[in-house]
Amino acid sequence: MENDETRSQLEHLRRQYPSPEAALKAQEQAVREVKAKIAAVEKKRAEIQEAIDKKVKERDLELKVLEKYREVKASEVLS
């Protein structure tokens, strides 16, 4: 069963790429497409990481402001 499927796929590829040069060009094109997809994913990951870092900084600043506010309120209550 697997051999028949493999033979069928092989014949299809032989018809699609009749020469080694055609197969090589298709392979090179596939490599370019994969590299482009990888670059796009890496760029998107960097953008997301930058957004996460920005949100973490915002949260840290908000926590510092809240802490100062609580300190001021606590000192007012004690006074």
Secondary structure as the mmCIF struct_conf table of DSSP 4:
data_model
#
loop_
_struct_conf.conf_type_id
_struct_conf.id
_struct_conf.beg_label_comp_id
_struct_conf.beg_label_asym_id
_struct_conf.beg_label_seq_id
_struct_conf.end_label_comp_id
_struct_conf.end_label_asym_id
_struct_conf.end_label_seq_id
HELX_RH_AL_P HELX_RH_AL_P1 GLU A 2 GLN A 16
BEND BEND1 SER A 19 SER A 19
HELX_RH_AL_P HELX_RH_AL_P2 PRO A 20 LEU A 78
#
